[in-house]
Amino acid sequence: MSEKDVLDVLDVLNEMRAFARERKIPVILDDTRAFLENICARIKPLNILEIGMAIGYSGAVMLLSSPTDCTITELEASTPNIALARENYKRLGLLDRVNIIEGDCLDTLDSLKGQKFDLIFLDGPKGKYIEILEKLLPLLHERGMLIADNIGFRGMVEGKNEITEPRFSFTVCVLREFLDITKNDMRLNSKVYFEIGDGLVIVQWRKNNQNK
Ligand SMILES: C[S@@+](CC[C@H](N)C(=O)[O-])C[C@H]1O[C@@H](n2cnc3c(N)ncnc32)[C@H](O)[C@@H]1O
C-alpha cells in the first residue's frame, strides 16, 4: 500500500468512527482499536469471526492489520447496519474478504459448525454472552484467541461505578458470570483487561487440553 493509500484508509476509518458517534452506534474505543491492531499484527490471523459488526469499523480495523489473505466472517442482526458496513467495506476495498451472515447470532452460529477461527471478536448482545460463548468455543482454533469486548460495562462489572439503570443489572450479572466461567474452566486461559476501552477479556485454550 502506498503512503497515500494508507492515509486514505485512515481517513475512511476516522469518518466511520465519526459517523458512528454521530448516529450513536456503539463501536470500539480508540485504545481497543490500538489493542486489536497490535494483536492482529502479532498473531497474523487468516480467518476472523466477529459477533456484532455494526458498520464494519472494528472488522475493518482487524482486517487492515492482518495478512492480506485474511478473511472475516461477520454475524450481524441489523439490516440497516449491514447495508452501511457493506458500503464501508467496499470503500476500503475489503468487501471480497468479508462474509456477512445476517440474523440472530445464536441461530447463525450453528451454520459455522466444523469451522475453526484464529481470532474471534465478541461484540454482540452483552446479555447473551454466556449462551454465545458455548457456541463459540468449538469454533476457536486450538491456538486461536477469543476477545470479548465491554466486559467492564462502564465500570459496573468491577463495582467501580454504580449500576445506573435497573435494566443494566441483568447485563452486569451475565458479564460477571462470563468472567467467572472463563476464569474457572480448566480447559481455558483467560486474562482480563478492565483498563482497556470498556474492558476486554482474552480467552485461549490451554496447551494440551483434550476437550477442544
Ligand atoms: C457494539 S455493536 C458492534 C460494534 C462493532 N464491533 C465495532 O466496534 O465496530 C453491537 C452490534 O451487535 C448487533 N447485535 C445485537 N444483537 C445481536 C444478535 N443477537 N445477533 C447478531 N448481532 C447482534 C447490533 O445490531 C450491533 O450492530
The ligand as a Gaussian input file, in Angstrom:
#p B3LYP/6-31G(d) Opt

LIG

0 1
 C      -21.395000      -2.785000      19.850000
 S      -22.063000      -3.004000      18.280000
 C      -20.726000      -3.698000      17.380000
 C      -19.668000      -2.674000      17.092000
 C      -18.570000      -3.165000      16.175000
 N      -17.976000      -4.395000      16.655000
 C      -17.472000      -2.117000      16.086000
 O      -16.801000      -1.894000      17.120000
 O      -17.281000      -1.519000      15.027000
 C      -23.094000      -4.421000      18.514000
 C      -23.732000      -4.942000      17.252000
 O      -24.312000      -6.220000      17.568000
 C      -25.506000      -6.358000      16.829000
 N      -26.349000      -7.352000      17.501000
 C      -27.084000      -7.188000      18.643000
 N      -27.720000      -8.334000      18.954000
 C      -27.365000      -9.239000      18.011000
 C      -27.681000     -10.606000      17.788000
 N      -28.490000     -11.264000      18.621000
 N      -27.124000     -11.231000      16.730000
 C      -26.294000     -10.575000      15.891000
 N      -25.957000      -9.267000      16.039000
 C      -26.483000      -8.620000      17.078000
 C      -26.097000      -4.959000      16.823000
 O      -27.011000      -4.808000      15.749000
 C      -24.867000      -4.083000      16.699000
 O      -24.601000      -3.782000      15.347000

